[in-house]
Amino acid sequence: MLNILAVALGAAIGANLRYGLAAWAAQRLGTAWPYGTFLINVLGCLAIGALLTLAATRMPLSEPVRLLLVTGLLGGFTTFSTFGYEAFSLISAGNWLGAGLYLGASVVVGLLAVFLGAGLVRLITG
């Protein structure tokens, strides 16, 4: 139960941080380009890289704290950070082919899924 509460608390904080930063970016930089999402994704990747490297090398995290910070906070802020860290892990392990497939397939298949989802809604709603 503690782990579930840790994820929930972190996710609530992360989602609100995402909302606030996206609104700030839209107000300051405009909406002609997705500045907010880009900034959120880069910050999330920076944070997960630093946090998980610290946890692995200098500052072990308990399971509830890791779930609060990584799964909850960063997951609520942006799942792109997890995507980036998983690709980094594959590259660090020397699995260049796996990393390339993961990166390419995630972007291409993800974009195709967006088109499919949008197309299905348009088809259903006429």
Secondary structure, 3 states (H helix, E strand, C coil): CHHHHHHHHHHHHHHHHHHHHHHHHHHHHCCCCCHHHHHHHHHHHHHHHHHHHHHHHCCCCCHHHHHHHHHHHHHHHCCHHHHHHHHHHHHHCCCHHHHHHHHHHHHHHHHHHHHHHHHHHHHHHC
